[in-house]
Amino acid sequence: MFAGLRRLRLATQLFLLQVLVVGLVVAAGTVLALLQAQRDAQADARRRVLDVSQTFASSPNVIDALRRPDPTERLQPLAESVRHRTGVDFVVVMSTGRVRYSHPDPAQIGRSFLGHVGPALAGRPLTETYRGTLGPSIRAVVPIFGADRRVTGLVAIGITTTKVSEQLAMRIPGIIGVSALGFALAALGALLVSRRLQRQTLGLGPEEITRMYEHHDAVLHSVREGILVLDRDRRLLLANDEAARLIDLPPGAEGGPASVLELPAPLRDLLVSGRTVTDEIHLTDERVLVVNQLPATRDGRSLGTVTTLRDHTELEALTGELDSMRGFTEALRAQAHEAANRLHTVITMVELGRTDEAVRFATAELATAQQLTDRLLGAVHEPVLAALLLGKAAQANERGVELSITEDTATDGAAVRPRDLITVVGNLLDNAIEAALAAPPPRRVVVTVREHADALVVRVADTGAGLDPAKVDDAFTRGWSTKATERLQGRGLGLGLVHQVVRRYDGAIEVSRDTGAVFTVRLPIPQEATT
């Protein structure tokens, strides 16, 4: 039976359980109402017989009749008249010796009264349930006082329990009718609730809902993508473990509005807007995230949005390194081609007998290249940075841009991680070279990397068109680019990565203008790195 019940839909189970509970409650309430009605009927009978008895006992006619030689002659008609008018079953007047002066059955007159009269003889009224000549009855026995306030007789008035039961039976249909109506209304309410629940649970059963929740929970915790679910009011309903890790969500963030989340402004604005995006790049203090956001709908009704986050930090770093290696490769290829041309020239000059000129030509080219290499290796103790500067110099020269490394460039690189140093210097140089190429000759880039006043300072200047002051803030946000013909996605990420490193080191960026744009980055050197 219970196995069959579990296979029913959740809404059906809830309806059946509600009907069962309501039925039990209504049945218990009906029984209590009937018992209360019975108690009320008995209490009402006691009040009636006591009131009628006290009124009858205080009647002057009754008191006067008790003084006569034959009280029955006047009391019997008077008692019967009261009995018929009040609807009681008997009115018995008796002497203090329990001898009846009146009774509905005249044959009982003169006989002894059956019941308790002690309290009444003492001057106090008495009510009780007692079996007399007419059967069980609810009766009141009250004293009749004479002129001297002495008890001169007693009055007993009662209603049989059969009559009380008949009066109660008349009230039972009303009680049962009200109970049935209450049960019907409760069952109707349970039906409406179950139908609403059926719509909300899509007609699924408890086992299906449990299984779906278990799978849902397992997927959310095991998936390698961050997932954020927001409702139509842009409140965060759900964030899985990966999402909490990627954007550093604090505990208890679920349930709050997306507008108060401590996120980078572009990412927070995206969540609040609810707009649809595909593979949009966003930066946090530590990570590069690829964000997708789609609306969640059902039956044409908007439920909110679902946002996925993918961590591309390592991928972007590797991509940057790959671009640098590609640039180095192109530079080496160009240098190899140029070296081959120079070698052919030297060989030809030797063959023509112009040996001295050939030696001077060869050694001049070697001296220039070796001078730059020796100076960098002597001033820059971080081999990765030295290699980057040499490679960028060759790459810029190949593209027709003069890249100058100032004489005061000097650093041991111990204060900043090599990867972060490459991110800052490499991206600033790439942007400077692009800007110089977009401007008319002379095309020149000047770079300085030095340690000064407890900070590592990187300064890159170019002869490009410069940067509009109104766009300085945009230059360090995701998706910014000076090239209008290129897609925004993936463009301008270099400056964003630079800004990410600067925030991580609690540094500063200054953008000024000389011939072109001048970017100055200051990264504080930790105290332990200087001691």
C-alpha positions as CSV (number, residue, x, y, z in Angstrom):
1,M,0.0,0.0,0.0
2,F,2.7,2.5,1.0
3,A,4.8,1.5,-2.0
4,G,1.9,2.3,-4.2
5,L,1.4,5.6,-2.4
6,R,5.0,6.5,-3.0
7,R,4.6,6.0,-6.7
8,L,1.8,8.6,-6.9
9,R,2.6,12.2,-7.8
10,L,3.6,14.5,-4.9
11,A,0.5,16.6,-5.4
12,T,-1.8,13.5,-5.2
13,Q,0.0,12.3,-2.1
14,L,-0.4,15.7,-0.5
15,F,-4.1,15.8,-1.4
16,L,-4.8,12.4,0.1
17,L,-2.8,13.2,3.3
18,Q,-4.6,16.5,3.7
19,V,-8.0,14.9,3.2
20,L,-7.1,12.2,5.8
21,V,-5.9,14.7,8.3
22,V,-8.9,17.0,7.8
23,G,-11.2,14.0,8.1
24,L,-9.7,13.0,11.4
25,V,-9.8,16.6,12.7
26,V,-13.4,17.0,11.6
27,A,-14.4,13.7,13.2
28,A,-12.7,14.6,16.4
29,G,-14.3,18.0,16.4
30,T,-17.7,16.6,15.7
31,V,-17.4,14.2,18.7
32,L,-16.3,17.0,20.9
33,A,-19.1,19.2,19.7
34,L,-21.7,16.5,20.4
35,L,-20.3,15.9,23.9
36,Q,-20.3,19.7,24.5
37,A,-23.9,19.9,23.2
38,Q,-24.9,17.1,25.7
39,R,-23.2,18.9,28.6
40,D,-24.9,22.2,27.5
41,A,-28.3,20.5,27.3
42,Q,-27.9,19.0,30.8
43,A,-26.7,22.3,32.2
44,D,-29.6,24.1,30.5
45,A,-32.1,21.6,32.0
46,R,-30.6,22.2,35.5
47,R,-30.9,25.9,35.1
48,R,-34.5,25.6,33.9
49,V,-35.8,23.3,36.7
50,L,-33.9,25.4,39.3
51,D,-35.4,28.7,38.1
52,V,-38.9,27.2,37.8
53,S,-38.6,25.6,41.3
54,Q,-37.5,28.8,43.0
55,T,-40.2,30.8,41.3
56,F,-42.9,28.3,42.2
57,A,-41.7,27.9,45.8
58,S,-41.8,31.7,46.3
59,S,-45.4,31.9,45.0
60,P,-47.9,33.2,47.7
61,N,-50.5,30.7,46.5
62,V,-48.1,27.8,47.3
63,I,-47.3,29.1,50.7
64,D,-50.9,29.7,51.5
65,A,-52.0,26.2,50.3
66,L,-49.5,24.5,52.6
67,R,-51.3,26.1,55.6
68,R,-54.6,24.5,54.6
69,P,-55.9,21.2,56.0
70,D,-55.8,19.6,52.5
71,P,-53.0,21.2,50.6
72,T,-53.5,18.8,47.6
73,E,-56.8,20.4,46.7
74,R,-55.1,23.7,45.7
75,L,-51.6,22.5,45.0
76,Q,-52.4,19.7,42.4
77,P,-54.1,22.0,39.9
78,L,-51.5,24.7,40.4
79,A,-48.6,22.3,39.9
80,E,-50.1,20.8,36.8
81,S,-50.7,24.3,35.4
82,V,-47.1,25.2,35.9
83,R,-45.9,21.9,34.5
84,H,-47.8,22.4,31.2
85,R,-46.7,26.1,30.9
86,T,-43.0,25.5,31.5
87,G,-42.6,22.2,29.7
88,V,-41.1,20.3,32.7
89,D,-42.1,16.7,33.3
90,F,-43.2,16.9,36.9
91,V,-43.9,19.4,39.7
92,V,-44.1,17.8,43.1
93,V,-44.9,19.7,46.3
94,M,-44.2,17.8,49.5
95,S,-44.2,18.2,53.2
96,T,-41.0,18.3,55.1
97,G,-41.7,14.7,55.8
98,R,-41.4,13.9,52.0
99,V,-45.2,13.2,51.7
100,R,-46.3,14.3,48.2
101,Y,-49.1,16.9,47.9
102,S,-49.0,16.9,44.0
103,H,-47.7,14.6,41.2
104,P,-48.4,14.2,37.4
105,D,-49.7,10.7,38.4
106,P,-52.4,11.3,41.0
107,A,-51.9,7.8,42.3
108,Q,-48.5,8.9,43.7
109,I,-50.0,11.7,45.8
110,G,-49.7,10.9,49.5
111,R,-46.7,8.6,48.9
112,S,-43.1,9.3,49.9
113,F,-40.9,11.3,47.5
114,L,-38.0,9.4,46.0
115,G,-34.7,11.4,46.0
116,H,-32.5,13.5,48.2
117,V,-34.0,16.4,50.2
118,G,-31.4,17.0,52.9
119,P,-29.9,20.3,51.6
120,A,-33.5,21.6,50.9
121,L,-34.6,20.8,54.4
122,A,-31.5,22.9,55.5
123,G,-32.8,25.8,53.4
124,R,-30.5,25.3,50.4
125,P,-31.6,24.4,46.8
126,L,-30.4,21.1,45.4
127,T,-30.0,19.8,41.8
128,E,-29.4,16.2,40.9
129,T,-30.0,13.4,38.4
130,Y,-32.0,10.7,40.0
131,R,-34.3,7.8,38.9
132,G,-37.8,8.4,40.3
133,T,-41.3,7.2,39.5
134,L,-41.0,8.7,35.9
135,G,-37.5,7.3,35.3
136,P,-34.2,9.1,35.4
137,S,-34.6,12.8,35.5
138,I,-32.7,16.1,36.1
139,R,-34.4,17.7,39.1
140,A,-34.2,20.6,41.5
141,V,-35.5,20.4,45.1
142,V,-35.9,23.8,46.8
143,P,-37.4,24.8,50.2
144,I,-40.7,26.6,50.7
145,F,-40.3,29.2,53.5
146,G,-43.2,30.3,55.7
147,A,-43.8,33.8,57.1
148,D,-41.3,33.1,59.9
149,R,-38.6,32.0,57.4
150,R,-38.9,28.4,58.5
151,V,-39.0,25.6,55.9
152,T,-42.7,24.6,55.7
153,G,-42.5,22.4,52.6
154,L,-40.4,21.4,49.6
155,V,-40.9,21.7,45.8
156,A,-39.3,19.2,43.3
157,I,-39.4,20.0,39.6
158,G,-37.7,17.9,37.0
159,I,-37.2,17.0,33.4
160,T,-36.6,13.4,32.4
161,T,-33.3,12.5,30.7
162,T,-35.3,11.1,27.8
163,K,-36.7,14.5,27.1
164,V,-33.2,16.0,27.4
165,S,-31.9,13.4,24.9
166,E,-34.7,14.3,22.5
167,Q,-33.8,18.0,22.6
168,L,-30.2,17.0,22.0
169,A,-31.1,14.8,19.1
170,M,-32.7,17.9,17.4
171,R,-29.3,19.6,17.5
172,I,-27.3,16.7,16.1
173,P,-28.2,17.3,12.4
174,G,-27.0,20.9,12.6
175,I,-23.7,19.9,14.2
176,I,-23.1,17.1,11.7
177,G,-24.1,19.5,8.8
178,V,-21.6,22.1,9.9
179,S,-18.9,19.5,10.2
180,A,-19.7,18.1,6.8
181,L,-19.6,21.6,5.3
182,G,-16.2,22.3,7.0
183,F,-14.9,19.0,5.7
184,A,-16.1,19.7,2.2
185,L,-14.5,23.2,2.2
186,A,-11.2,21.8,3.6
187,A,-11.2,19.1,1.0
188,L,-11.8,21.7,-1.8
189,G,-8.9,23.8,-0.4
190,A,-6.7,20.7,-0.3
191,L,-7.6,20.0,-3.9
192,L,-6.7,23.6,-5.0
193,V,-3.4,23.4,-3.1
194,S,-2.6,20.0,-4.7
195,R,-3.3,21.3,-8.2
196,R,-1.1,24.3,-7.6
197,L,1.6,22.1,-6.3
198,Q,1.2,19.8,-9.2
199,R,1.8,22.7,-11.6
200,Q,4.9,23.9,-9.6
201,T,6.4,20.4,-9.4
202,L,5.6,19.6,-13.0
203,G,3.6,16.6,-12.0
204,L,6.7,14.8,-10.6
205,G,6.6,12.3,-7.7
206,P,8.7,12.4,-4.6
207,E,11.2,9.9,-5.8
208,E,11.6,11.8,-9.1
209,I,12.1,15.1,-7.2
210,T,14.6,13.5,-4.8
211,R,16.5,11.9,-7.7
212,M,16.5,15.2,-9.7
213,Y,17.7,17.1,-6.7
214,E,20.5,14.7,-6.0
215,H,21.6,14.8,-9.6
216,H,21.3,18.6,-9.7
217,D,23.3,19.0,-6.5
218,A,26.0,16.5,-7.7
219,V,26.3,18.3,-11.1
220,L,26.5,21.7,-9.5
221,H,29.3,20.7,-7.2
222,S,31.3,18.7,-9.7
223,V,31.1,20.9,-12.8
224,R,34.3,22.8,-13.6
225,E,32.4,25.9,-14.7
226,G,31.0,28.5,-12.3
227,I,27.2,28.8,-12.5
228,L,25.1,31.7,-11.3
229,V,21.3,31.7,-11.3
230,L,19.5,35.0,-10.9
231,D,15.7,35.5,-10.7
232,R,13.7,38.2,-12.5
233,D,14.4,40.7,-9.7
234,R,18.1,40.2,-10.3
235,R,18.6,38.4,-7.0
236,L,21.2,35.7,-6.7
237,L,19.3,32.4,-6.3
238,L,22.2,29.9,-6.7
239,A,26.0,29.9,-7.0
240,N,27.9,26.6,-7.2
241,D,31.3,26.0,-5.6
242,E,33.3,26.9,-8.7
243,A,31.4,30.2,-9.1
244,A,32.1,31.1,-5.4
245,R,35.8,30.3,-5.9
246,L,36.2,32.2,-9.2
247,I,34.6,35.5,-8.0
248,D,35.2,35.1,-4.2
249,L,31.6,35.1,-3.2
250,P,31.2,35.5,0.6
251,P,29.1,33.1,2.6
252,G,25.4,34.0,2.6
253,A,25.5,35.9,-0.8
254,E,22.7,33.8,-2.1
255,G,19.4,35.5,-1.8
256,G,20.8,39.0,-2.0
257,P,20.6,41.4,-5.0
258,A,23.3,41.2,-7.6
259,S,23.8,44.9,-7.4
260,V,25.5,44.7,-4.0
261,L,27.9,41.9,-4.8
262,E,31.6,42.9,-4.4
263,L,32.6,42.3,-8.1
264,P,34.4,44.3,-10.7
265,A,31.9,46.9,-12.1
266,P,31.7,45.5,-15.6
267,L,30.8,42.0,-14.3
268,R,28.3,43.3,-11.7
269,D,26.7,45.5,-14.4
270,L,26.4,42.5,-16.6
271,L,24.6,40.5,-13.9
272,V,22.2,43.3,-13.1
273,S,21.4,44.0,-16.8
274,G,20.5,40.5,-17.6
275,R,21.6,40.9,-21.2
276,T,22.6,38.0,-23.3
277,V,26.3,37.6,-23.9
278,T,28.5,34.9,-25.4
279,D,32.2,34.3,-24.5
280,E,32.6,37.8,-23.1
281,I,35.9,38.4,-21.2
282,H,35.9,39.9,-17.8
283,L,38.8,40.5,-15.3
284,T,38.8,40.2,-11.6
285,D,41.7,41.0,-9.3
286,E,43.2,37.5,-9.8
287,R,41.5,35.9,-12.8
288,V,40.5,36.2,-16.5
289,L,37.0,34.9,-16.9
290,V,35.0,34.0,-20.0
291,V,31.4,34.8,-19.3
292,N,28.2,33.5,-21.0
293,Q,24.7,34.7,-19.9
294,L,21.4,33.5,-21.3
295,P,17.8,34.1,-20.2
296,A,16.0,31.2,-18.5
297,T,12.4,30.8,-19.7
298,R,9.6,28.2,-19.4
299,D,6.4,28.3,-21.5
300,G,7.3,31.7,-22.7
301,R,7.6,33.0,-19.1
302,S,10.9,34.6,-18.0
303,L,12.4,33.0,-14.9
304,G,15.6,35.0,-14.8
305,T,19.1,34.3,-16.2
306,V,21.8,31.7,-16.0
307,T,25.4,32.8,-16.1
308,T,28.4,30.6,-16.6
309,L,32.0,31.5,-15.7
310,R,35.1,29.8,-17.2
311,D,38.6,30.4,-15.8
312,H,40.9,31.4,-18.6
313,T,43.7,32.9,-16.5
314,E,46.2,30.3,-17.3
315,L,45.1,30.1,-20.9
316,E,45.5,33.8,-21.3
317,A,48.9,33.7,-19.7
318,L,50.0,30.9,-22.0
319,T,48.5,32.7,-25.0
320,G,50.5,35.8,-24.1
321,E,53.7,33.7,-23.7
322,L,52.9,32.1,-27.0
323,D,52.4,35.4,-28.7
324,S,55.8,36.5,-27.3
325,M,57.4,33.3,-28.5
326,R,55.8,33.9,-31.9
327,G,57.2,37.4,-32.0
328,F,60.6,36.1,-31.0
329,T,60.4,33.5,-33.7
330,E,59.5,36.1,-36.3
331,A,62.3,38.4,-35.1
332,L,64.8,35.6,-35.2
333,R,63.6,34.6,-38.7
334,A,64.0,38.2,-39.8
335,Q,67.4,38.5,-38.1
336,A,68.5,35.2,-39.8
337,H,67.4,36.6,-43.1
338,E,69.2,39.9,-42.4
339,A,72.3,38.0,-41.2
340,A,72.3,36.0,-44.4
341,N,72.3,39.1,-46.4
342,R,75.1,40.7,-44.4
343,L,77.1,37.5,-44.7
344,H,76.7,37.4,-48.5
345,T,77.7,41.0,-48.6
346,V,80.8,40.3,-46.5
347,I,81.8,37.3,-48.7
348,T,81.3,39.3,-51.8
349,M,83.5,42.1,-50.5
350,V,86.2,39.6,-49.6
351,E,86.0,38.1,-53.0
352,L,86.4,41.6,-54.5
353,G,89.6,42.0,-52.5
354,R,88.1,44.6,-50.2
355,T,88.9,42.8,-47.0
356,D,89.4,45.7,-44.7
357,E,86.0,47.2,-45.6
358,A,84.4,43.8,-45.1
359,V,85.8,43.5,-41.6
360,R,84.7,47.0,-40.7
361,F,81.2,46.3,-42.0
362,A,80.8,43.0,-40.1
363,T,82.3,44.2,-36.8
364,A,80.2,47.4,-36.8
365,E,76.9,45.4,-36.9
366,L,78.1,42.9,-34.3
367,A,79.3,45.7,-31.9
368,T,75.9,47.5,-32.0
369,A,73.9,44.3,-31.2
370,Q,76.4,43.1,-28.6
371,Q,76.5,46.5,-26.9
372,L,72.7,46.4,-26.3
373,T,72.9,42.8,-25.1
374,D,75.8,43.4,-22.7
375,R,74.1,46.5,-21.3
376,L,70.8,44.7,-20.7
377,L,72.5,41.7,-19.1
378,G,74.5,43.9,-16.9
379,A,71.6,46.1,-15.7
380,V,68.7,43.6,-15.7
381,H,69.4,40.6,-13.5
382,E,66.1,39.0,-14.3
383,P,66.9,36.8,-17.4
384,V,63.2,36.6,-18.4
385,L,62.9,40.4,-18.5
386,A,66.2,40.8,-20.3
387,A,65.1,38.3,-22.9
388,L,61.8,40.0,-23.3
389,L,63.4,43.4,-23.9
390,L,65.8,42.0,-26.4
391,G,63.1,40.2,-28.3
392,K,60.8,43.2,-28.3
393,A,63.6,45.4,-29.6
394,A,64.3,43.0,-32.5
395,Q,60.5,42.6,-33.1
396,A,60.0,46.4,-33.2
397,N,63.0,46.9,-35.5
398,E,61.6,44.3,-37.9
399,R,58.3,46.2,-38.0
400,G,60.0,49.5,-38.6
401,V,59.7,50.9,-35.0
402,E,62.8,52.0,-33.0
403,L,62.6,50.6,-29.5
404,S,65.0,52.4,-27.1
405,I,65.9,51.1,-23.7
406,T,67.0,54.0,-21.5
407,E,70.4,54.1,-19.8
408,D,68.9,54.1,-16.3
409,T,67.1,50.8,-16.8
410,A,68.2,48.5,-14.0
411,T,66.5,46.0,-11.8
412,D,67.2,42.6,-10.2
413,G,63.5,41.6,-10.6
414,A,63.3,40.0,-7.1
415,A,60.4,42.2,-6.0
416,V,57.9,41.1,-8.7
417,R,57.1,37.6,-9.9
418,P,58.6,37.1,-13.4
419,R,55.2,36.3,-14.9
420,D,53.7,39.5,-13.6
421,L,56.7,41.5,-14.8
422,I,56.3,40.0,-18.3
423,T,52.6,40.8,-18.2
424,V,53.2,44.5,-17.4
425,V,56.2,45.2,-19.6
426,G,55.1,43.0,-22.5
427,N,51.6,44.3,-22.8
428,L,52.7,48.0,-22.5
429,L,55.3,47.5,-25.2
430,D,52.9,45.7,-27.5
431,N,50.4,48.6,-27.2
432,A,53.1,51.2,-27.6
433,I,54.4,49.5,-30.8
434,E,50.9,49.3,-32.2
435,A,50.3,52.9,-31.4
436,A,53.6,54.0,-33.0
437,L,52.9,51.9,-36.2
438,A,49.5,53.7,-36.5
439,A,51.2,57.1,-36.5
440,P,53.4,58.8,-39.2
441,P,57.3,58.5,-38.9
442,P,59.4,58.8,-36.9
443,R,58.1,55.7,-35.1
444,R,59.7,55.3,-31.7
445,V,59.1,53.6,-28.4
446,V,61.1,54.3,-25.2
447,V,61.0,52.0,-22.2
448,T,62.4,52.3,-18.7
449,V,62.4,49.6,-16.0
450,R,64.1,50.6,-12.8
451,E,63.8,50.4,-9.0
452,H,63.2,53.7,-7.4
453,A,62.0,54.8,-3.8
454,D,60.9,51.3,-2.8
455,A,58.9,50.7,-6.0
456,L,59.5,49.1,-9.3
457,V,58.8,51.7,-12.0
458,V,57.9,50.8,-15.6
459,R,57.7,53.7,-18.0
460,V,56.7,53.2,-21.7
461,A,56.4,56.1,-24.1
462,D,55.5,56.1,-27.8
463,T,55.2,58.5,-30.7
464,G,51.6,57.5,-31.5
465,A,48.5,59.6,-31.4
466,G,48.3,59.5,-27.6
467,L,45.3,58.6,-25.4
468,D,42.2,60.8,-25.1
469,P,41.9,61.7,-21.3
470,A,38.2,60.9,-21.4
471,K,39.1,57.3,-22.4
472,V,41.8,56.7,-19.7
473,D,39.5,54.7,-17.5
474,D,38.2,52.7,-20.4
475,A,41.7,51.8,-21.4
476,F,42.0,49.5,-18.4
477,T,38.6,47.8,-18.7
478,R,37.8,44.6,-20.5
479,G,37.2,44.8,-24.2
480,W,38.7,48.3,-24.9
481,S,40.6,48.8,-28.1
482,T,41.9,51.6,-30.2
483,K,41.3,49.6,-33.3
484,A,37.7,50.2,-34.4
485,T,37.9,47.6,-37.2
486,E,38.7,44.7,-34.8
487,R,36.2,42.8,-32.7
488,L,36.0,43.9,-29.1
489,Q,36.2,40.4,-27.8
490,G,39.8,39.8,-26.9
491,R,41.0,43.2,-27.8
492,G,42.3,45.6,-25.2
493,L,42.8,42.7,-22.8
494,G,46.5,43.6,-22.4
495,L,45.9,46.8,-20.6
496,G,43.2,45.0,-18.5
497,L,45.8,42.4,-17.5
498,V,48.2,45.2,-16.6
499,H,45.6,46.8,-14.4
500,Q,44.9,43.4,-12.8
501,V,48.6,43.0,-11.8
502,V,48.7,46.6,-10.5
503,R,45.7,46.0,-8.3
504,R,47.2,42.8,-7.0
505,Y,50.4,44.6,-5.9
506,D,48.4,47.6,-4.6
507,G,50.3,49.7,-7.1
508,A,49.4,52.7,-9.4
509,I,49.1,53.6,-13.0
510,E,49.6,57.0,-14.5
511,V,48.8,57.9,-18.1
512,S,50.2,61.2,-19.4
513,R,51.0,62.7,-22.8
514,D,54.3,63.7,-24.4
515,T,54.8,63.2,-28.1
516,G,52.4,60.3,-27.7
517,A,51.0,58.3,-24.8
518,V,53.2,57.7,-21.7
519,F,52.3,54.9,-19.3
520,T,53.9,54.8,-15.9
521,V,53.4,51.8,-13.6
522,R,54.6,51.7,-10.0
523,L,54.6,48.4,-8.2
524,P,55.6,48.7,-4.4
525,I,58.5,46.5,-3.4
526,P,57.7,44.5,-0.2
527,Q,59.8,45.4,2.8
528,E,61.2,41.9,3.0
529,A,62.4,42.1,-0.6
530,T,64.5,45.1,0.2
531,T,66.2,43.7,3.4
